[in-house]
Amino acid sequence: MVDALSIALSGLMAQNQRLATSASNIANAGTMGALPTPQAPATTVYKPLTVNYTALPGGGVQSTVTANPNGYSPAYDPTNPYANNQGMVAAPNVSISQEMVNLILAKTLYKANIDVIKTQDSMTNNLLNTIA
């Protein structure tokens, strides 16, 4: 029964990571930056984050966050301080609708993991009442 608890806790931590990543992406969706050039190949634009999940051998999941290095596209905004001579800036490729789906998934999976913990607690309680 301890395995069920550790699996559910790993799921809770993974959904916490998903929630934080989506919040970061939404908060920075409008963060523009300079387009890369041959003279300055780096850009200051926000790079959208993605959560990657890996199944653990004993059960559970591990999550890692990676930034998409090419997660931007050119946008026209001549008033932006990062705009080049043509008025182009780098805009992060953040899909607000996809981030909303991620938030709903995080909520649903968070509830599912809490239910696993409640069920495990109930089973342990019933076992102890049977034995005692």
C-alpha positions as a Markdown table, in Angstrom:
| # | Residue | x | y | z |
|---|---|---|---|---|
| 1 | Met | 0.0 | 0.0 | 0.0 |
| 2 | Val | 3.0 | 2.3 | 0.5 |
| 3 | Asp | 3.6 | 1.9 | -3.3 |
| 4 | Ala | 0.2 | 3.4 | -4.0 |
| 5 | Leu | 1.0 | 6.4 | -1.9 |
| 6 | Ser | 4.4 | 7.0 | -3.5 |
| 7 | Ile | 2.9 | 6.6 | -7.0 |
| 8 | Ala | 0.1 | 9.1 | -6.2 |
| 9 | Leu | 2.6 | 11.6 | -4.7 |
| 10 | Ser | 4.8 | 11.4 | -7.8 |
| 11 | Gly | 1.6 | 12.1 | -9.8 |
| 12 | Leu | 0.8 | 15.1 | -7.6 |
| 13 | Met | 4.3 | 16.5 | -8.1 |
| 14 | Ala | 4.1 | 16.0 | -11.8 |
| 15 | Gln | 0.8 | 17.9 | -12.0 |
| 16 | Asn | 2.3 | 20.7 | -9.9 |
| 17 | Gln | 5.1 | 20.9 | -12.5 |
| 18 | Arg | 2.5 | 21.1 | -15.3 |
| 19 | Leu | 0.6 | 23.8 | -13.4 |
| 20 | Ala | 3.7 | 25.9 | -12.9 |
| 21 | Thr | 4.8 | 25.5 | -16.5 |
| 22 | Ser | 1.4 | 26.5 | -17.9 |
| 23 | Ala | 1.3 | 29.5 | -15.5 |
| 24 | Ser | 4.7 | 30.6 | -16.7 |
| 25 | Asn | 3.8 | 30.2 | -20.3 |
| 26 | Ile | 0.5 | 32.2 | -19.9 |
| 27 | Ala | 2.3 | 34.9 | -17.9 |
| 28 | Asn | 5.0 | 35.3 | -20.5 |
| 29 | Ala | 2.9 | 34.9 | -23.7 |
| 30 | Gly | 3.3 | 38.5 | -24.5 |
| 31 | Thr | 7.0 | 38.8 | -23.7 |
| 32 | Met | 8.6 | 39.9 | -26.9 |
| 33 | Gly | 12.3 | 39.8 | -27.7 |
| 34 | Ala | 14.9 | 40.6 | -30.4 |
| 35 | Leu | 15.0 | 38.3 | -33.5 |
| 36 | Pro | 18.3 | 36.5 | -33.7 |
| 37 | Thr | 20.7 | 37.7 | -36.3 |
| 38 | Pro | 24.1 | 36.4 | -37.6 |
| 39 | Gln | 25.8 | 39.0 | -35.4 |
| 40 | Ala | 23.7 | 38.1 | -32.4 |
| 41 | Pro | 22.4 | 34.5 | -32.7 |
| 42 | Ala | 20.8 | 34.6 | -29.2 |
| 43 | Thr | 17.3 | 36.1 | -28.6 |
| 44 | Thr | 15.8 | 37.5 | -25.5 |
| 45 | Val | 12.3 | 36.2 | -26.2 |
| 46 | Tyr | 10.6 | 34.0 | -23.7 |
| 47 | Lys | 10.9 | 30.3 | -24.8 |
| 48 | Pro | 7.8 | 28.3 | -24.0 |
| 49 | Leu | 8.2 | 25.5 | -21.5 |
| 50 | Thr | 7.1 | 21.9 | -21.9 |
| 51 | Val | 6.8 | 19.2 | -19.3 |
| 52 | Asn | 8.1 | 15.7 | -20.2 |
| 53 | Tyr | 7.0 | 12.7 | -18.3 |
| 54 | Thr | 9.0 | 9.5 | -17.7 |
| 55 | Ala | 7.4 | 6.4 | -16.1 |
| 56 | Leu | 9.5 | 5.2 | -13.2 |
| 57 | Pro | 10.3 | 1.4 | -13.0 |
| 58 | Gly | 8.6 | 0.8 | -9.6 |
| 59 | Gly | 5.5 | 2.9 | -10.6 |
| 60 | Gly | 4.9 | 6.6 | -10.7 |
| 61 | Val | 6.1 | 9.3 | -12.9 |
| 62 | Gln | 9.0 | 11.8 | -13.1 |
| 63 | Ser | 8.6 | 15.1 | -14.8 |
| 64 | Thr | 11.2 | 17.4 | -16.3 |
| 65 | Val | 10.8 | 20.8 | -17.8 |
| 66 | Thr | 12.5 | 21.9 | -21.0 |
| 67 | Ala | 12.4 | 25.1 | -22.9 |
| 68 | Asn | 11.7 | 25.1 | -26.6 |
| 69 | Pro | 14.8 | 26.9 | -28.1 |
| 70 | Asn | 12.9 | 27.6 | -31.4 |
| 71 | Gly | 9.5 | 28.4 | -29.7 |
| 72 | Tyr | 9.1 | 31.8 | -31.2 |
| 73 | Ser | 8.0 | 33.4 | -34.5 |
| 74 | Pro | 8.5 | 36.8 | -36.1 |
| 75 | Ala | 5.8 | 39.4 | -35.4 |
| 76 | Tyr | 5.4 | 43.0 | -36.5 |
| 77 | Asp | 5.6 | 45.5 | -33.7 |
| 78 | Pro | 7.6 | 48.6 | -34.7 |
| 79 | Thr | 6.9 | 50.3 | -31.3 |
| 80 | Asn | 8.6 | 47.5 | -29.4 |
| 81 | Pro | 12.1 | 48.4 | -28.1 |
| 82 | Tyr | 13.4 | 45.0 | -29.5 |
| 83 | Ala | 12.1 | 45.7 | -33.0 |
| 84 | Asn | 14.7 | 45.6 | -35.8 |
| 85 | Asn | 14.8 | 48.0 | -38.8 |
| 86 | Gln | 11.8 | 46.3 | -40.4 |
| 87 | Gly | 9.8 | 46.5 | -37.1 |
| 88 | Met | 10.0 | 42.8 | -36.5 |
| 89 | Val | 10.3 | 41.2 | -33.1 |
| 90 | Ala | 10.4 | 37.6 | -31.8 |
| 91 | Ala | 7.1 | 36.5 | -30.2 |
| 92 | Pro | 6.8 | 33.3 | -28.1 |
| 93 | Asn | 4.7 | 30.6 | -29.6 |
| 94 | Val | 2.4 | 30.1 | -26.7 |
| 95 | Ser | -1.1 | 28.8 | -27.4 |
| 96 | Ile | -3.4 | 30.1 | -24.7 |
| 97 | Ser | -6.0 | 27.4 | -25.6 |
| 98 | Gln | -3.4 | 24.6 | -25.2 |
| 99 | Glu | -2.4 | 26.1 | -21.9 |
| 100 | Met | -6.0 | 26.1 | -20.7 |
| 101 | Val | -6.3 | 22.4 | -21.7 |
| 102 | Asn | -3.1 | 21.8 | -19.7 |
| 103 | Leu | -4.6 | 23.5 | -16.6 |
| 104 | Ile | -7.8 | 21.4 | -16.9 |
| 105 | Leu | -5.7 | 18.3 | -17.2 |
| 106 | Ala | -3.6 | 19.2 | -14.2 |
| 107 | Lys | -6.8 | 19.8 | -12.2 |
| 108 | Thr | -8.3 | 16.5 | -13.3 |
| 109 | Leu | -5.2 | 14.4 | -12.7 |
| 110 | Tyr | -4.6 | 16.2 | -9.4 |
| 111 | Lys | -8.0 | 15.1 | -8.2 |
| 112 | Ala | -7.4 | 11.5 | -9.4 |
| 113 | Asn | -4.2 | 11.3 | -7.5 |
| 114 | Ile | -5.9 | 12.7 | -4.4 |
| 115 | Asp | -8.6 | 10.0 | -4.8 |
| 116 | Val | -5.9 | 7.3 | -4.9 |
| 117 | Ile | -4.4 | 8.7 | -1.6 |
| 118 | Lys | -7.9 | 8.7 | 0.0 |
| 119 | Thr | -8.6 | 5.1 | -1.2 |
| 120 | Gln | -5.2 | 4.0 | 0.1 |
| 121 | Asp | -5.9 | 5.7 | 3.5 |
| 122 | Ser | -9.4 | 4.0 | 3.6 |
| 123 | Met | -7.9 | 0.6 | 2.8 |
| 124 | Thr | -5.2 | 1.0 | 5.5 |
| 125 | Asn | -7.8 | 2.1 | 8.0 |
| 126 | Asn | -10.1 | -0.9 | 7.2 |
| 127 | Leu | -7.1 | -3.3 | 7.5 |
| 128 | Leu | -6.1 | -1.9 | 10.9 |
| 129 | Asn | -9.7 | -2.1 | 12.1 |
| 130 | Thr | -9.9 | -5.7 | 11.0 |
| 131 | Ile | -6.7 | -6.6 | 12.7 |
| 132 | Ala | -7.3 | -4.7 | 15.9 |
